[in-house]
Amino acid sequence: MRLHWHRRDLRAADNAGLARASANDPVVPAFVFDTAVLDHAAPPRVAFMLDALDALRSWYRDRGSDLVVAHGDPREVLPDLADEYGADVVTWGKDYSGLARERDADVRQALDAADVAREAVQDAVLHEPGEITTNDGEPYSVFTYFGRKWHDREKDAPYDVPERDALADAGGDDLPTLDELGFDEPEADVPPAGTDHARDLLDSFLEDDVYRYEERRDYPADDCTSRLSAHLKFGTIGIREVYDATAEARSATEPGSDRDSSVEEFQSQLAWREFYTQVLFANPNVVTENYKEYETEIRWNTDEEGLQAWKDGETGYPIVDAGMRQLREEAFVHNRLRMIVASFLTKDLLVDWRAGYDWFREKLVDHDTGNDNGGWQWAASTGTDAQPYFRVFNPMTQGERYDPDAEYIKRYVPELRDAGAEIIHNWHEASPTQRQNAAPDYPEPIVDHSQRREEAIEMFERARGDE
């Protein structure tokens, strides 16, 4: 008998650990509500996770098995479960954050002490940290070179679903509620979880949007994205299954064509996730510290009012406010908007990126430590392969370029729905009378972008020792 510990792999298909566990012995599937992990969780993610667990449990029950649900410290729970079910091996999929690696090391020691074998397998990424390195064997700090090798490397095929007779007849308890786990209901409408929903999203994306992804992915009104990020975070769909489906879509295109290039661009987004995973693996302290070293400490602003206005979507910069309100409403933000709002917080409000990262961790359903940290430090010019400090996003230009008709802005900022696109994109220059006539309930800009841009550059030059 074997025990498979589900973590970020809340699915049965294309599950490397589950496939390995069920190859020769009956497998008992289990999930542990780890109190240490829940300390870093937030309502949208826990709600999504519970929905995913419900779907996974139903899949097992339909096949005469069940998902064993336990609570507590895995160091204590897993040896006890192995003993209860007579399992001599415990399998799980690897995770790469510092917290996860410390936990897994402790679990390995606890299982060794209980004379239970264990096997951790690569599952969440196509190429795990340490597989793609420089010629000197060092992790890459520039994505371009990492991405080339990532694209060139052969990818594993998806794993088969375990046969029905490979699943043990195990009894599972009821899943806890959000309240029982100590969480409030999410402010946002959290999307449904589970493999069926993930596959529906993937199939819909591959019908058309993937072939115009390169051209339209930066235009939020088009919503030309896969929306798979939360499913990849929680593993409700396998990364090999996703890549395999995109490879099949690409095979139907003419090599070198726009459609071929577009599918490749989407695959590059999968590579970016793995790039930031290996950055986190090699530098676990980036969660709280700058990746890039400056000569002196960056003197961030302490601006509680500005930070709150940013959180509330009340900055007076329409494209910024639309992104922040989408976050509140959907627990999701379009990727272009993630860059815009992060740049605004760090370069216009001059607020430490960690405040924004913490807010995203609280509100995003797809929060992923490596990916989100990488994105925030990119925008703040403190990360690996980051935006140069002297290149500061202009929020008006960004809005006019990527939402020219203000369609996205009007979707999330109702105060501006009766205003024309021209005044929306020039809100910073409009007179008080023009603002009153166009949108009396929408605020004026809380800062002057041009002035703050200069202050941001000066702030970074001081940190670099240029002054």
C-alpha positions as CSV (number, residue, x, y, z in Angstrom):
1,M,0.0,0.0,0.0
2,R,1.1,3.5,-0.8
3,L,0.0,6.9,0.4
4,H,-0.1,9.9,-2.0
5,W,0.0,13.3,-0.4
6,H,-1.9,15.8,-2.5
7,R,-0.6,19.4,-2.3
8,R,-0.3,21.6,-5.4
9,D,-1.6,18.7,-7.5
10,L,-5.4,18.7,-6.9
11,R,-6.2,16.4,-9.9
12,A,-5.9,12.8,-10.9
13,A,-4.9,13.2,-14.6
14,D,-1.3,14.0,-15.5
15,N,-0.2,13.6,-11.9
16,A,3.3,12.4,-11.7
17,G,3.3,11.5,-8.0
18,L,-0.1,9.7,-8.1
19,A,0.9,7.8,-11.3
20,R,4.1,6.7,-9.6
21,A,2.3,5.7,-6.4
22,S,-0.4,3.7,-8.2
23,A,1.9,1.9,-10.7
24,N,2.4,-1.3,-8.6
25,D,0.5,-0.9,-5.4
26,P,-3.0,0.3,-4.3
27,V,-2.8,4.0,-3.4
28,V,-4.6,6.0,-0.6
29,P,-4.9,9.6,-1.6
30,A,-4.7,12.2,1.2
31,F,-4.7,15.9,1.8
32,V,-3.5,17.6,4.9
33,F,-4.7,21.0,6.0
34,D,-1.3,22.2,7.2
35,T,-1.8,25.0,9.8
36,A,1.6,26.5,9.0
37,V,0.7,26.8,5.3
38,L,-2.8,28.2,6.1
39,D,-1.1,31.0,8.1
40,H,0.1,32.3,4.7
41,A,-3.3,31.8,2.9
42,A,-6.1,34.2,2.2
43,P,-9.9,33.8,1.5
44,P,-9.9,33.7,-2.3
45,R,-7.2,31.0,-2.5
46,V,-8.7,28.9,0.3
47,A,-12.2,29.1,-1.3
48,F,-10.7,28.0,-4.6
49,M,-8.7,25.2,-3.0
50,L,-11.8,23.9,-1.2
51,D,-13.8,23.8,-4.4
52,A,-10.9,22.0,-6.1
53,L,-10.7,19.4,-3.2
54,D,-14.4,18.8,-3.5
55,A,-14.1,18.1,-7.2
56,L,-11.1,15.8,-6.6
57,R,-12.9,14.0,-3.8
58,S,-15.9,13.4,-6.1
59,W,-13.6,11.9,-8.7
60,Y,-12.2,9.4,-6.2
61,R,-15.6,8.6,-4.9
62,D,-17.0,7.9,-8.4
63,R,-14.3,5.2,-8.6
64,G,-14.9,3.5,-5.3
65,S,-12.2,5.4,-3.4
66,D,-12.1,8.6,-1.4
67,L,-9.8,11.5,-0.4
68,V,-8.5,11.1,3.1
69,V,-8.7,14.5,4.8
70,A,-6.5,15.3,7.8
71,H,-5.6,18.4,9.8
72,G,-2.4,19.4,11.5
73,D,1.4,19.2,11.1
74,P,2.3,16.9,8.3
75,R,5.4,15.7,10.3
76,E,2.9,14.1,12.7
77,V,0.0,13.4,10.4
78,L,1.7,11.6,7.6
79,P,3.4,8.9,9.7
80,D,0.1,8.3,11.5
81,L,-1.8,8.0,8.2
82,A,0.9,5.6,6.8
83,D,0.5,3.5,10.0
84,E,-3.3,3.6,9.8
85,Y,-3.5,2.4,6.2
86,G,-0.5,0.2,6.2
87,A,1.4,2.3,3.7
88,D,5.1,1.6,3.4
89,V,5.7,4.5,0.9
90,V,4.5,8.1,0.8
91,T,4.7,10.1,-2.5
92,W,4.2,13.8,-3.2
93,G,5.0,16.4,-5.9
94,K,7.9,18.7,-5.2
95,D,7.4,22.3,-4.2
96,Y,10.2,24.9,-4.5
97,S,9.6,27.7,-2.0
98,G,11.7,28.0,1.1
99,L,8.8,27.2,3.4
100,A,7.8,24.2,1.3
101,R,11.4,22.9,1.3
102,E,11.8,23.2,5.0
103,R,8.5,21.4,5.6
104,D,9.4,18.6,3.2
105,A,12.8,18.1,4.9
106,D,11.1,17.8,8.2
107,V,8.5,15.3,6.8
108,R,11.2,13.2,5.3
109,Q,12.9,12.9,8.7
110,A,9.6,12.1,10.4
111,L,8.9,9.3,7.9
112,D,12.4,8.0,8.2
113,A,12.0,7.8,11.9
114,A,8.7,5.8,11.3
115,D,10.5,3.5,8.9
116,V,8.3,4.7,6.0
117,A,9.9,5.3,2.6
118,R,9.1,8.4,0.7
119,E,9.4,9.7,-2.9
120,A,9.1,13.3,-4.0
121,V,8.7,13.7,-7.8
122,Q,8.8,16.6,-10.3
123,D,5.3,17.6,-11.1
124,A,4.5,21.3,-10.9
125,V,7.0,22.3,-13.6
126,L,8.3,21.0,-16.9
127,H,11.9,21.7,-16.0
128,E,12.7,21.9,-12.3
129,P,15.3,24.1,-10.8
130,G,18.8,23.0,-11.6
131,E,17.9,21.4,-14.9
132,I,18.4,24.6,-17.0
133,T,21.5,26.4,-16.0
134,T,24.3,28.5,-17.5
135,N,27.4,26.7,-18.9
136,D,29.0,27.2,-15.5
137,G,26.1,25.4,-13.8
138,E,24.6,28.5,-12.3
139,P,20.9,29.5,-12.3
140,Y,20.0,32.1,-15.0
141,S,19.3,35.6,-13.9
142,V,18.2,36.7,-17.4
143,F,15.1,35.2,-18.9
144,T,16.1,35.3,-22.6
145,Y,18.8,32.7,-22.3
146,F,16.8,30.6,-19.9
147,G,13.8,30.8,-22.3
148,R,15.8,29.6,-25.3
149,K,16.9,26.5,-23.5
150,W,13.5,25.9,-22.1
151,H,11.9,25.9,-25.5
152,D,14.6,23.6,-26.9
153,R,14.4,21.0,-24.1
154,E,12.2,17.9,-24.7
155,K,9.1,17.9,-22.5
156,D,7.6,14.8,-20.8
157,A,4.3,13.5,-22.0
158,P,1.2,13.7,-19.7
159,Y,0.8,10.9,-17.2
160,D,-2.1,8.5,-17.4
161,V,-5.0,8.5,-15.0
162,P,-4.7,5.7,-12.4
163,E,-6.8,2.6,-13.1
164,R,-9.8,2.1,-10.9
165,D,-8.4,-1.0,-9.2
166,A,-5.2,0.9,-8.3
167,L,-7.2,3.2,-5.9
168,A,-7.6,1.9,-2.4
169,D,-11.0,1.7,-0.7
170,A,-10.3,4.5,1.8
171,G,-12.8,6.5,3.8
172,G,-12.6,10.2,3.8
173,D,-14.0,12.8,6.2
174,D,-16.0,15.9,5.2
175,L,-14.2,18.9,4.0
176,P,-14.1,21.9,6.3
177,T,-15.8,25.1,5.6
178,L,-14.0,28.5,5.2
179,D,-15.3,29.5,8.6
180,E,-14.0,26.3,10.2
181,L,-10.6,27.0,8.8
182,G,-10.7,30.6,10.2
183,F,-11.4,32.5,7.0
184,D,-14.0,35.0,5.9
185,E,-15.9,34.7,2.7
186,P,-13.9,36.3,-0.1
187,E,-14.8,39.8,-1.2
188,A,-14.5,38.7,-4.8
189,D,-16.4,36.2,-7.0
190,V,-13.9,33.3,-7.0
191,P,-14.0,31.3,-10.2
192,P,-14.9,27.6,-10.1
193,A,-12.1,25.1,-9.6
194,G,-11.5,21.5,-10.6
195,T,-10.1,19.7,-13.6
196,D,-13.3,19.9,-15.7
197,H,-13.3,23.7,-15.4
198,A,-9.6,24.0,-16.2
199,R,-10.0,21.9,-19.3
200,D,-13.0,23.9,-20.4
201,L,-10.8,27.1,-20.1
202,L,-8.0,25.4,-22.0
203,D,-10.2,24.1,-24.8
204,S,-11.9,27.5,-25.2
205,F,-8.5,29.3,-25.3
206,L,-7.1,26.9,-27.9
207,E,-10.1,27.3,-30.2
208,D,-9.0,30.9,-31.2
209,D,-7.4,33.1,-28.7
210,V,-4.1,31.3,-28.6
211,Y,-3.6,32.2,-32.3
212,R,-4.0,35.9,-31.6
213,Y,-2.3,35.8,-28.2
214,E,0.9,37.5,-29.2
215,E,-0.9,40.4,-30.8
216,R,-3.8,40.9,-28.3
217,R,-2.7,39.6,-24.9
218,D,-1.8,43.1,-23.7
219,Y,-5.3,44.5,-24.4
220,P,-7.4,43.8,-21.3
221,A,-10.8,44.5,-22.9
222,D,-10.1,41.6,-25.3
223,D,-9.5,39.2,-22.4
224,C,-7.3,37.2,-24.8
225,T,-5.7,35.1,-22.0
226,S,-6.2,31.5,-20.9
227,R,-7.3,32.3,-17.3
228,L,-5.4,29.1,-16.3
229,S,-3.2,30.7,-13.7
230,A,-5.2,29.6,-10.6
231,H,-5.5,26.1,-12.0
232,L,-1.7,25.9,-12.6
233,K,-1.1,27.3,-9.1
234,F,-3.3,24.6,-7.5
235,G,-2.5,21.9,-10.1
236,T,-6.1,21.2,-11.0
237,I,-4.7,20.7,-14.5
238,G,-1.2,19.3,-15.2
239,I,1.5,21.4,-16.7
240,R,2.4,18.6,-19.2
241,E,-1.3,18.4,-20.3
242,V,-1.3,22.1,-20.9
243,Y,1.9,22.2,-22.8
244,D,1.0,19.1,-24.8
245,A,-2.3,20.8,-25.9
246,T,-0.5,23.9,-27.0
247,A,2.1,21.9,-28.9
248,E,-0.8,20.2,-30.7
249,A,-2.3,23.6,-31.5
250,R,1.1,24.8,-32.8
251,S,1.5,21.7,-35.0
252,A,-1.6,22.9,-36.9
253,T,0.0,26.1,-37.9
254,E,2.5,27.0,-40.6
255,P,6.0,27.2,-39.1
256,G,7.2,30.8,-38.8
257,S,3.6,32.1,-39.3
258,D,2.0,34.7,-37.0
259,R,-0.2,31.9,-35.6
260,D,2.8,29.7,-34.9
261,S,4.6,32.6,-33.2
262,S,1.5,33.4,-31.2
263,V,1.3,29.9,-29.7
264,E,5.1,30.0,-29.0
265,E,4.5,33.3,-27.1
266,F,2.0,31.7,-24.9
267,Q,4.4,28.8,-24.2
268,S,6.9,31.5,-23.2
269,Q,4.6,32.5,-20.4
270,L,4.8,29.0,-19.1
271,A,8.6,29.4,-19.3
272,W,8.5,32.6,-17.4
273,R,6.7,30.8,-14.5
274,E,9.5,28.3,-14.4
275,F,12.2,31.0,-14.6
276,Y,10.8,32.7,-11.5
277,T,10.5,29.3,-9.8
278,Q,14.2,28.7,-10.3
279,V,15.0,32.2,-9.1
280,L,13.0,31.5,-5.9
281,F,14.6,28.1,-5.5
282,A,18.1,29.6,-5.7
283,N,17.2,32.7,-3.7
284,P,14.5,31.9,-1.2
285,N,15.0,35.3,0.6
286,V,13.6,37.2,-2.4
287,V,10.2,36.8,-0.8
288,T,11.1,39.6,1.6
289,E,14.3,41.1,0.2
290,N,15.4,42.8,-3.0
291,Y,17.0,40.5,-5.5
292,K,19.2,43.3,-6.8
293,E,21.7,44.9,-4.5
294,Y,22.0,48.6,-4.3
295,E,24.8,50.5,-2.7
296,T,22.4,52.0,-0.1
297,E,18.9,51.2,1.0
298,I,16.1,52.5,-1.3
299,R,14.2,55.2,0.6
300,W,10.6,54.2,-0.1
301,N,7.8,56.5,0.9
302,T,5.5,55.8,3.9
303,D,2.2,56.9,2.3
304,E,-0.7,55.1,4.0
305,E,-3.3,57.3,2.3
306,G,-1.8,56.8,-1.1
307,L,-1.5,53.0,-0.5
308,Q,-5.1,52.8,0.6
309,A,-6.3,54.8,-2.4
310,W,-4.3,52.4,-4.6
311,K,-5.9,49.4,-2.9
312,D,-9.4,50.9,-3.3
313,G,-9.0,51.9,-6.9
314,E,-9.3,55.6,-6.1
315,T,-6.1,57.1,-7.4
316,G,-7.6,59.3,-10.1
317,Y,-5.7,57.3,-12.8
318,P,-8.4,55.4,-14.6
319,I,-6.4,52.5,-15.9
320,V,-4.8,51.9,-12.5
321,D,-8.1,52.1,-10.7
322,A,-9.7,49.7,-13.2
323,G,-7.0,47.1,-12.5
324,M,-7.3,47.4,-8.7
325,R,-11.1,47.1,-8.9
326,Q,-10.9,44.1,-11.1
327,L,-8.7,42.6,-8.4
328,R,-11.3,43.2,-5.7
329,E,-14.2,41.9,-7.9
330,E,-12.6,38.9,-9.4
331,A,-9.6,38.0,-7.3
332,F,-7.7,38.3,-10.7
333,V,-6.0,41.0,-12.6
334,H,-5.0,41.0,-16.3
335,N,-1.2,40.7,-16.7
336,R,-0.7,44.0,-18.4
337,L,-2.6,45.6,-15.5
338,R,-0.5,43.9,-13.0
339,M,2.5,45.6,-14.5
340,I,0.7,49.0,-14.6
341,V,-0.6,49.0,-11.1
342,A,2.7,47.7,-9.7
343,S,4.7,50.4,-11.5
344,F,2.2,53.0,-10.2
345,L,2.6,51.9,-6.6
346,T,6.4,51.8,-6.7
347,K,7.3,54.6,-9.1
348,D,4.4,57.1,-8.7
349,L,3.6,56.6,-5.1
350,L,7.2,55.5,-4.3
351,V,5.8,52.8,-1.9
352,D,7.8,49.6,-1.2
353,W,7.0,46.8,-3.5
354,R,6.5,44.5,-0.5
355,A,3.3,46.4,0.4
356,G,1.9,45.6,-3.1
357,Y,3.1,42.0,-3.0
358,D,1.3,41.5,0.3
359,W,-1.9,43.0,-1.0
360,F,-1.8,40.8,-4.1
361,R,-1.1,37.7,-1.9
362,E,-4.3,38.6,0.1
363,K,-6.5,39.2,-2.9
364,L,-5.4,37.1,-5.8
365,V,-6.8,33.6,-6.3
366,D,-3.8,32.7,-8.4
367,H,-1.1,34.0,-6.1
368,D,2.1,32.1,-6.7
369,T,5.1,33.0,-4.6
370,G,7.7,32.8,-7.3
371,N,5.7,34.3,-10.1
372,D,4.2,37.1,-8.1
373,N,7.4,38.0,-6.4
374,G,9.2,38.0,-9.7
375,G,6.6,40.3,-11.2
376,W,6.6,42.7,-8.4
377,Q,10.4,43.0,-8.2
378,W,10.5,43.4,-12.0
379,A,8.2,46.4,-11.8
380,A,10.0,47.8,-8.8
381,S,13.4,47.5,-10.6
382,T,14.7,45.4,-7.7
383,G,14.5,42.0,-9.3
384,T,16.3,39.7,-11.7
385,D,16.1,40.8,-15.3
386,A,14.0,43.7,-14.0
387,Q,12.6,46.9,-15.6
388,P,15.4,49.5,-15.6
389,Y,14.7,52.1,-12.8
390,F,14.7,55.0,-15.3
391,R,11.9,53.4,-17.4
392,V,8.7,54.4,-15.6
393,F,5.3,53.4,-16.9
394,N,3.2,56.4,-17.8
395,P,-0.3,55.3,-16.7
396,M,-2.1,57.6,-19.1
397,T,0.0,56.4,-22.1
398,Q,-0.6,52.8,-21.0
399,G,-4.3,53.3,-20.8
400,E,-4.5,55.0,-24.1
401,R,-2.4,52.4,-25.8
402,Y,-3.9,49.2,-24.4
403,D,-7.5,50.3,-23.8
404,P,-8.0,53.0,-26.5
405,D,-11.8,53.0,-26.2
406,A,-11.7,52.8,-22.4
407,E,-13.8,49.7,-22.7
408,Y,-11.9,47.9,-19.9
409,I,-11.8,51.0,-17.7
410,K,-15.6,51.6,-18.0
411,R,-16.2,47.9,-17.2
412,Y,-14.6,48.3,-13.7
413,V,-15.0,52.0,-13.0
414,P,-18.7,52.8,-13.3
415,E,-18.2,56.5,-12.5
416,L,-16.6,56.8,-15.9
417,R,-19.1,54.9,-18.0
418,D,-20.7,58.1,-19.4
419,A,-17.4,59.8,-20.1
420,G,-15.7,59.8,-23.4
421,A,-12.4,57.9,-23.9
422,E,-10.6,61.1,-24.7
423,I,-11.2,62.8,-21.4
424,I,-10.7,59.5,-19.5
425,H,-7.2,59.2,-21.0
426,N,-6.5,62.8,-20.3
427,W,-8.1,62.9,-16.8
428,H,-4.8,64.3,-15.4
429,E,-5.0,67.3,-17.6
430,A,-8.7,68.0,-17.4
431,S,-10.0,71.1,-15.6
432,P,-12.1,70.8,-12.5
433,T,-15.1,71.9,-14.6
434,Q,-14.5,69.2,-17.2
435,R,-14.1,66.6,-14.5
436,Q,-17.3,67.7,-12.8
437,N,-19.2,67.5,-16.1
438,A,-17.8,64.2,-17.3
439,A,-17.7,62.2,-14.0
440,P,-18.5,64.1,-10.8
441,D,-18.0,61.1,-8.6
442,Y,-14.6,60.1,-9.9
443,P,-11.5,61.5,-8.0
444,E,-8.9,63.8,-9.3
445,P,-5.3,62.3,-9.6
446,I,-3.7,61.9,-6.2
447,V,-0.2,62.6,-7.5
448,D,1.4,64.3,-10.5
449,H,3.0,61.6,-12.6
450,S,5.6,63.7,-14.2
451,Q,6.8,65.0,-10.9
452,R,6.8,61.6,-9.3
453,R,8.7,60.1,-12.2
454,E,11.6,62.4,-11.6
455,E,11.4,61.7,-7.8
456,A,11.5,57.9,-8.5
457,I,14.6,58.2,-10.7
458,E,16.3,60.4,-8.1
459,M,15.4,57.8,-5.4
460,F,17.0,55.0,-7.3
461,E,20.0,57.1,-8.2
462,R,20.6,57.8,-4.6
463,A,20.4,54.1,-3.8
464,R,22.9,53.4,-6.6
465,G,25.3,56.0,-5.1
466,D,25.0,58.2,-8.2
467,E,24.4,61.3,-6.0
